[in-house]
Amino acid sequence: MMHWWYGPGWWGGWVMMIFMMLFWVALIVGLVVLIRWFVVRTPEAPPGGQGGPSAVEILRRRYARGEITREQFEQMLHDLEERAGQTG
C-alpha cells in the first residue's frame, strides 16, 4: 500500500525529496543573507564620532610631535573651546 506522501507512482518519493532539499537550501541561504545584512548594516563606530580621539586630543598629539608651535596650539585650543561654547 502506498503512503499519501509519496504521491502517484514510484517517482513521487523523489519529487518530495527534491522539494524538501530545495526548502532546506532556501532556508539556510535566507538565514545567511539575513545575518549578513544585519552585520553589514551595523556601523563600526558609534554615531556621533565617539569612537576616535577628540579634537583636543588630536591637537595635543600634534603639539607633542612638534607639528605646531605653542602659539598655534594655544590659538587652536582657544578656537575649539569657543566653538564648543557656541554649540553646547
Buried (B, 14 or more C-beta within 10 A) or exposed (E): EEEEEBBEEEEBBEEEEEEEEEEEEEEEEEEEEEEEEEEEEEEEEEEEEEEEEEBEEEBBEBBEEEEBEEEEBEEBBEEBEEEEEEEE
